[in-house]
Amino acid sequence: MKRVGFLLKVRQDRLPEYKARHTAVWPEMLDALRRTGWHNYSLFVRADGLMFGYFEAPEDFQAALDGMSKEAVNAKWQESMAPYFENLSGAHADESMLELEEVFHLD
């Protein structure tokens, strides 16, 4: 299992709405994430909007992204979430995730 950490930046003025959207993620989006191997997926955000995401995948980061890119619901979700992020330069959030290098794991 590959552990993946990534960063994105949520617009600070949209942060309350962004959090609210994640209390009701579409069931078909949740199913697609599970089907494409995203496990223990969590999002953490600071008050300034800096967001850290974490998940575990059977292969690697790119394979997880590639799997989701084939899911029709992903394109709809990404489009609906795009206004919440900074610095996407016309891309969707899942195309702009900055992967972090793992340097330590307790187990």
C-alpha angles and dihedrals in degrees: 000000000000117000112216129194123183142172133223133163120236116201105258093222090054096044098104091051092044090054091047091053089057093057087068109033109174111266091229089055091051089049091050092051092051093044092053094049105262107151132176089009112181136167124206124186137189123219090257091057100256104146128200117197127194133187141150122234134186092235125010142308095271093048089052091050092046091052092053092045088066092056113094092210090058093063090051093047093047091049092050092048099044095092090061096063136078126220100016094136092210095313127111121255093253088057092050102049111132106218116220124216114243109231102170139019122178097219 
